Amino acid sequence: MSLRFRPPPLAVPPAARWMLLRAFGPAGAAFPGPVDPDGALAMARRFEVSARIVARQGRQRLAAELGAEAAAGFGRDRVAAAAVGLRLMAAARRVAVRAAELGVPVAFLKFVGLEGAGILAAGSRDACDVDALVPADRAGELWRALVAAGWRGSGLPEAEHQLPALEDPEGGVVEVHRLVLGVRPEGGSSATFEMLDRLGLLVPLAELPGRCAAPAPEVQAAHVLVHGIGQHGYWPTSYSLLKMVGDLIDLEAVTSLAAITPRALGWVARDVAAAEAEAVRRLCCRLAAGEDPAAPWDGLEETLLRHILAGRLDPEYETALRLGLFRAQPSDRSRPVQLARTVLGAVFLTDAQIDALYGPPRGRLGYLGRRLARPFDLAVRLGRYGVKGWRVRS
């Protein structure tokens, strides 16, 4: 049994050990040794768990351990996360209103699904968008209705599982999904709204207008796993895998559901190997128990933890991971089709992608020039990623 990741050796620094204990371990558990307050706050922010830490520990306890200034920094992060959460929940309500006018049912995924189902402590989790799963044949209708109501196209391309992201005029981003990619309750295609509804795997959200729901906790856990390992495992800067750990621990704590049930494992088996799912489960258990990763750990959970930490602490490893662009991702498409679309998507960029990667050019000719140069730039980047990978492995 092995993981898809090959992280380098990593001595877990004290600030990271403290972060893991305070984000996931028993509240108030003693930390074995001193910790630098500024370093602890910076580390927690780097892995996007500072709001979670203060929500679990409380500012008074943090002030006693780190001092008032660091505790205030953690407190500000929770306030900011809570404000973003309120804005996203308001955006979800506006989406629900538009969907209700059309008679379109909605299942909210990820943050809104967790928040709406009462899984999250207030202000404990950062988020950036609203993910709305709707019947595939109604997705375009809802998307166009949102545009007509003032939502703006992001300029990003359409994906297999969702339509192009929309920017909410009142703040936030909305993504209209057709699939829960990689979660396969019937063993074949990825889950659709209709499939989850037919199998009784949706939980109504009575506080939202229209017919709104969240996936059942078991589905949410499976989605968290495949989203973290399958979709973002090679892109640690785009998604902190400690969010995956936190969501699974919270699902278990609130619903008394094992982090990943045997049935849910079967749903994601095509995209997340049993050994990888077991590593995630064991990592969640060990961190929730407050075990110190500075002590020798055996098992794949130690490799997974090194991958999570090195992805944001070791620049060479993070760069080497970008070759994962061409590895298999959760998809209902055949591998050759998936690879061809990945290559084409990497070479032929939209204007918004060019702006994000290179900065906006001065005019239309600048976009043309960057498109012509893109294949050569991509070849140079891939070569650099390969060199970094060789250095990491050696």
C-alpha positions as CSV (number, residue, x, y, z in Angstrom):
1,M,0.0,0.0,0.0
2,S,1.3,3.5,-0.8
3,L,0.3,7.0,-1.5
4,R,0.4,8.9,-4.7
5,F,2.6,11.6,-3.0
6,R,6.3,11.3,-2.3
7,P,7.1,14.2,0.1
8,P,10.7,14.9,1.2
9,P,11.8,14.3,4.8
10,L,10.5,17.1,7.0
11,A,11.2,18.0,10.6
12,V,7.9,19.4,11.8
13,P,8.7,22.9,13.3
14,P,7.4,23.7,16.8
15,A,4.9,26.3,15.3
16,A,3.4,23.6,13.1
17,R,3.2,21.1,15.9
18,W,1.4,23.8,18.0
19,M,-0.9,24.6,15.1
20,L,-2.0,21.0,14.7
21,L,-2.6,20.5,18.4
22,R,-4.7,23.7,18.7
23,A,-6.6,23.2,15.5
24,F,-7.5,19.5,15.9
25,G,-6.5,18.2,19.3
26,P,-8.3,18.3,22.6
27,A,-9.1,21.8,23.8
28,G,-6.6,23.1,26.3
29,A,-4.2,20.1,25.9
30,A,-0.7,21.0,27.1
31,F,1.8,21.8,24.4
32,P,5.3,20.3,25.2
33,G,7.6,23.3,25.0
34,P,7.6,27.0,24.2
35,V,6.1,28.5,21.1
36,D,6.8,31.8,19.4
37,P,3.5,33.7,19.3
38,D,4.2,35.5,16.0
39,G,5.4,32.2,14.4
40,A,2.4,30.4,15.6
41,L,0.0,32.9,14.1
42,A,1.9,33.1,10.8
43,M,1.9,29.3,10.6
44,A,-1.8,29.0,11.3
45,R,-2.5,31.7,8.7
46,R,-0.3,29.9,6.1
47,F,-2.4,26.8,6.5
48,E,-5.7,28.7,6.8
49,V,-6.7,27.4,10.2
50,S,-6.2,30.4,12.4
51,A,-10.0,31.1,12.6
52,R,-10.5,27.4,13.5
53,I,-8.0,27.6,16.3
54,V,-9.6,30.6,18.0
55,A,-13.0,29.1,17.6
56,R,-11.9,26.0,19.3
57,Q,-9.6,27.4,22.0
58,G,-11.1,30.8,22.7
59,R,-9.3,34.1,22.9
60,Q,-8.8,34.0,26.6
61,R,-6.9,30.7,26.5
62,L,-4.8,31.9,23.5
63,A,-4.0,35.1,25.3
64,A,-2.7,33.2,28.3
65,E,-0.5,31.0,26.1
66,L,0.6,33.5,23.4
67,G,-0.1,36.9,24.8
68,A,-2.8,39.5,24.0
69,E,-1.3,40.7,20.7
70,A,-1.2,37.3,19.1
71,A,-4.6,36.3,20.5
72,A,-6.0,39.5,19.0
73,G,-4.6,38.5,15.6
74,F,-6.4,35.1,15.9
75,G,-9.5,36.9,16.9
76,R,-9.4,39.2,13.9
77,D,-9.1,36.2,11.6
78,R,-12.2,34.6,13.1
79,V,-14.1,37.9,12.7
80,A,-13.0,38.0,9.0
81,A,-14.0,34.4,8.4
82,A,-17.4,35.0,10.0
83,A,-18.0,38.0,7.8
84,V,-17.1,36.1,4.7
85,G,-19.3,33.2,5.9
86,L,-22.2,35.6,6.3
87,R,-21.7,37.1,2.9
88,L,-21.6,33.6,1.3
89,M,-24.7,32.5,3.1
90,A,-26.4,35.6,1.9
91,A,-25.3,34.8,-1.6
92,A,-26.6,31.3,-1.3
93,R,-30.0,32.7,-0.2
94,R,-30.0,34.9,-3.4
95,V,-29.2,31.9,-5.5
96,A,-32.0,30.0,-3.7
97,V,-34.5,32.8,-4.4
98,R,-33.6,32.8,-8.2
99,A,-33.8,29.0,-8.2
100,A,-37.2,29.0,-6.5
101,E,-38.6,31.4,-9.1
102,L,-37.6,28.9,-11.7
103,G,-38.7,25.8,-9.8
104,V,-35.1,24.5,-9.8
105,P,-34.1,22.5,-6.7
106,V,-30.6,23.1,-5.3
107,A,-28.2,21.1,-3.1
108,F,-25.4,23.3,-1.6
109,L,-22.0,21.7,-1.5
110,K,-18.9,22.3,0.6
111,F,-18.9,25.4,2.9
112,V,-22.6,26.3,2.4
113,G,-23.7,22.7,2.8
114,L,-21.6,22.3,6.0
115,E,-22.7,25.6,7.4
116,G,-26.3,25.1,6.5
117,A,-26.4,21.7,8.1
118,G,-24.9,23.1,11.4
119,I,-21.6,21.2,11.1
120,L,-19.3,24.3,11.5
121,A,-18.7,26.4,14.6
122,A,-19.4,30.1,13.7
123,G,-16.5,31.8,12.0
124,S,-14.3,28.7,12.2
125,R,-13.7,28.1,8.5
126,D,-12.4,30.2,5.6
127,A,-14.3,29.9,2.3
128,C,-14.4,31.8,-1.0
129,D,-17.4,30.6,-3.0
130,V,-20.9,29.1,-3.1
131,D,-21.2,25.7,-4.8
132,A,-24.8,24.9,-6.0
133,L,-25.6,21.5,-7.4
134,V,-28.7,21.5,-9.6
135,P,-30.3,19.0,-12.0
136,A,-28.0,18.9,-15.0
137,D,-30.7,19.9,-17.5
138,R,-31.6,23.0,-15.5
139,A,-28.0,24.2,-14.7
140,G,-27.8,26.5,-17.8
141,E,-31.2,27.9,-17.1
142,L,-30.2,28.9,-13.5
143,W,-26.9,30.2,-14.7
144,R,-28.5,32.5,-17.3
145,A,-31.1,33.7,-14.7
146,L,-28.2,34.7,-12.3
147,V,-26.5,36.6,-15.1
148,A,-29.8,38.4,-15.9
149,A,-30.0,39.3,-12.2
150,G,-26.6,40.9,-12.2
151,W,-24.1,38.2,-11.6
152,R,-21.0,38.6,-13.7
153,G,-19.1,36.0,-15.7
154,S,-15.6,35.4,-14.3
155,G,-14.1,34.7,-17.8
156,L,-12.9,31.3,-16.6
157,P,-13.7,28.3,-18.8
158,E,-16.5,25.8,-18.2
159,A,-15.4,22.6,-16.4
160,E,-16.7,19.0,-16.7
161,H,-18.6,19.3,-13.4
162,Q,-19.7,23.0,-13.4
163,L,-20.5,26.0,-15.5
164,P,-18.2,29.0,-15.6
165,A,-18.0,30.7,-12.2
166,L,-20.1,33.8,-11.6
167,E,-19.2,36.8,-9.5
168,D,-21.9,37.9,-7.1
169,P,-22.4,41.7,-7.4
170,E,-22.8,41.8,-3.6
171,G,-19.7,39.8,-2.9
172,G,-18.5,36.2,-3.4
173,V,-18.4,33.7,-6.2
174,V,-21.1,31.3,-7.2
175,E,-20.4,28.0,-9.1
176,V,-23.3,26.1,-10.6
177,H,-22.5,22.4,-10.5
178,R,-23.9,19.6,-12.6
179,L,-22.0,16.8,-10.9
180,V,-20.4,15.9,-7.5
181,L,-17.3,14.8,-9.4
182,G,-15.7,11.6,-8.1
183,V,-18.5,10.6,-5.7
184,R,-20.2,7.6,-7.2
185,P,-23.1,6.2,-5.1
186,E,-24.2,3.9,-7.9
187,G,-20.7,2.8,-8.9
188,G,-20.6,4.4,-12.4
189,S,-21.1,8.1,-13.1
190,S,-20.4,10.8,-10.6
191,A,-23.4,11.8,-8.5
192,T,-26.0,14.2,-9.9
193,F,-28.7,16.0,-8.0
194,E,-31.3,13.5,-9.3
195,M,-29.2,10.6,-8.2
196,L,-28.7,11.9,-4.6
197,D,-32.4,12.8,-4.4
198,R,-33.5,9.3,-5.7
199,L,-31.2,7.6,-3.2
200,G,-32.4,9.7,-0.2
201,L,-29.0,11.3,0.2
202,L,-30.2,14.9,0.5
203,V,-31.1,16.7,3.7
204,P,-33.5,19.7,3.4
205,L,-32.3,23.1,4.4
206,A,-35.6,24.6,5.7
207,E,-34.1,28.0,6.4
208,L,-33.6,28.7,2.7
209,P,-36.4,29.5,0.2
210,G,-37.5,27.0,-2.4
211,R,-36.4,23.4,-2.4
212,C,-32.9,23.6,-1.0
213,A,-30.8,20.8,0.6
214,A,-27.4,19.7,1.7
215,P,-25.9,16.3,0.9
216,A,-26.2,13.8,3.7
217,P,-23.2,13.8,6.0
218,E,-21.9,10.6,4.4
219,V,-21.9,12.2,1.0
220,Q,-20.3,15.3,2.4
221,A,-17.5,13.2,3.9
222,A,-16.9,11.4,0.6
223,H,-16.9,14.7,-1.3
224,V,-14.4,16.2,1.2
225,L,-12.1,13.3,0.7
226,V,-12.2,13.2,-3.1
227,H,-12.0,17.0,-3.3
228,G,-8.9,17.1,-1.1
229,I,-6.9,14.1,-2.3
230,G,-8.2,13.6,-5.8
231,Q,-8.8,17.2,-7.0
232,H,-6.4,19.3,-5.0
233,G,-3.8,16.9,-3.7
234,Y,-1.2,18.2,-6.2
235,W,-2.1,21.9,-5.7
236,P,-1.5,22.7,-2.0
237,T,-1.4,26.4,-2.6
238,S,-5.0,26.4,-4.0
239,Y,-6.5,24.4,-1.1
240,S,-5.1,23.7,2.3
241,L,-5.6,20.0,3.0
242,L,-5.9,20.8,6.7
243,K,-9.4,22.0,5.7
244,M,-10.1,18.5,4.6
245,V,-8.9,17.2,7.9
246,G,-11.0,19.8,9.8
247,D,-14.2,19.1,7.8
248,L,-13.9,15.4,8.4
249,I,-13.3,15.8,12.1
250,D,-16.2,18.2,12.4
251,L,-18.5,15.8,10.5
252,E,-17.7,13.0,12.9
253,A,-18.0,15.2,16.0
254,V,-21.4,16.7,15.1
255,T,-23.0,13.7,13.4
256,S,-21.4,10.8,15.2
257,L,-20.5,9.6,11.7
258,A,-17.1,7.9,11.3
259,A,-14.9,10.2,9.2
260,I,-15.3,7.9,6.2
261,T,-17.7,5.0,6.2
262,P,-17.1,1.8,4.2
263,R,-20.0,2.8,2.0
264,A,-18.5,6.2,1.3
265,L,-15.1,4.6,0.6
266,G,-16.8,2.6,-2.2
267,W,-18.2,5.8,-3.6
268,V,-14.8,7.3,-4.1
269,A,-12.7,4.2,-4.7
270,R,-12.1,5.0,-8.4
271,D,-10.3,8.2,-7.5
272,V,-9.0,7.7,-4.0
273,A,-7.2,4.4,-3.2
274,A,-8.2,2.5,-0.1
275,A,-4.7,3.1,1.3
276,E,-5.0,6.8,0.9
277,A,-8.5,6.9,2.5
278,E,-7.1,4.9,5.4
279,A,-4.2,7.3,5.7
280,V,-6.7,10.2,5.9
281,R,-8.8,8.4,8.5
282,R,-5.8,7.6,10.7
283,L,-4.4,11.1,10.4
284,C,-7.7,12.6,11.5
285,C,-7.8,10.2,14.5
286,R,-4.3,10.9,15.6
287,L,-4.6,14.7,15.3
288,A,-7.9,14.7,17.1
289,A,-6.3,12.6,19.9
290,G,-3.6,15.3,20.2
291,E,-0.7,13.1,19.2
292,D,2.5,15.0,18.6
293,P,4.0,14.5,15.1
294,A,7.4,15.2,16.5
295,A,7.3,11.7,18.0
296,P,8.0,8.9,15.5
297,W,4.9,8.0,13.6
298,D,4.6,4.9,11.6
299,G,2.1,4.3,8.8
300,L,1.0,6.2,5.7
301,E,-0.6,9.0,7.8
302,E,2.9,10.2,8.6
303,T,3.7,10.4,4.8
304,L,0.4,12.2,4.2
305,L,1.1,14.8,7.0
306,R,4.5,15.4,5.5
307,H,2.9,16.0,2.1
308,I,0.4,18.4,3.6
309,L,3.0,20.4,5.5
310,A,5.8,20.3,2.8
311,G,3.3,21.5,0.2
312,R,3.2,24.9,1.9
313,L,6.6,24.9,3.7
314,D,9.0,23.6,1.0
315,P,8.9,25.7,-2.2
316,E,10.8,23.1,-4.2
317,Y,8.3,20.4,-3.3
318,E,5.3,22.7,-4.1
319,T,6.8,23.5,-7.5
320,A,7.5,19.8,-8.2
321,L,3.9,18.9,-7.4
322,R,2.7,21.0,-10.3
323,L,3.5,18.2,-12.7
324,G,0.4,16.6,-11.3
325,L,-1.4,18.7,-13.9
326,F,-1.2,15.8,-16.2
327,R,-2.0,13.1,-13.7
328,A,-5.5,11.5,-13.7
329,Q,-8.1,13.6,-12.0
330,P,-11.6,12.6,-10.9
331,S,-13.6,12.5,-14.1
332,D,-16.3,10.7,-15.9
333,R,-14.4,11.1,-19.2
334,S,-12.0,8.5,-20.5
335,R,-8.4,8.9,-19.7
336,P,-7.3,9.9,-23.3
337,V,-10.1,12.5,-23.5
338,Q,-9.3,13.8,-20.1
339,L,-5.6,14.2,-20.9
340,A,-6.3,15.8,-24.3
341,R,-8.6,18.4,-22.6
342,T,-6.0,19.0,-19.9
343,V,-3.3,19.7,-22.5
344,L,-5.5,21.9,-24.6
345,G,-6.7,23.8,-21.5
346,A,-3.1,24.4,-20.4
347,V,-2.1,25.7,-23.8
348,F,-5.1,27.7,-24.9
349,L,-6.0,30.2,-22.2
350,T,-8.9,32.5,-21.8
351,D,-8.4,36.3,-21.2
352,A,-9.1,35.9,-17.5
353,Q,-6.6,33.0,-17.2
354,I,-3.9,35.1,-19.0
355,D,-4.7,38.0,-16.6
356,A,-4.3,35.7,-13.6
357,L,-1.1,34.1,-14.8
358,Y,0.8,36.9,-16.4
359,G,-1.1,40.1,-15.5
360,P,-3.4,42.1,-17.9
361,P,-1.6,43.2,-21.1
362,R,-2.0,46.7,-22.5
363,G,-4.2,45.7,-25.3
364,R,-5.6,43.0,-27.5
365,L,-2.3,42.5,-29.3
366,G,-0.8,41.7,-25.9
367,Y,-3.3,38.8,-25.4
368,L,-2.3,37.5,-28.9
369,G,1.4,37.7,-28.0
370,R,0.9,35.9,-24.8
371,R,-1.1,33.2,-26.5
372,L,1.6,32.7,-29.1
373,A,4.3,32.5,-26.4
374,R,2.2,30.2,-24.1
375,P,3.4,26.8,-25.5
376,F,7.1,27.8,-25.1
377,D,6.5,29.2,-21.6
378,L,4.6,26.1,-20.6
379,A,7.5,23.9,-21.9
380,V,10.0,25.9,-19.8
381,R,7.7,25.7,-16.7
382,L,7.3,21.9,-17.1
383,G,11.0,21.6,-17.4
384,R,11.5,23.6,-14.2
385,Y,8.9,21.5,-12.4
386,G,10.7,18.3,-13.5
387,V,14.1,19.5,-12.2
388,K,12.5,20.4,-8.9
389,G,10.9,17.0,-8.7
390,W,14.2,15.3,-9.4
391,R,15.9,17.3,-6.7
392,V,13.2,16.5,-4.2
393,R,13.4,12.8,-4.9
394,S,17.2,12.8,-4.8
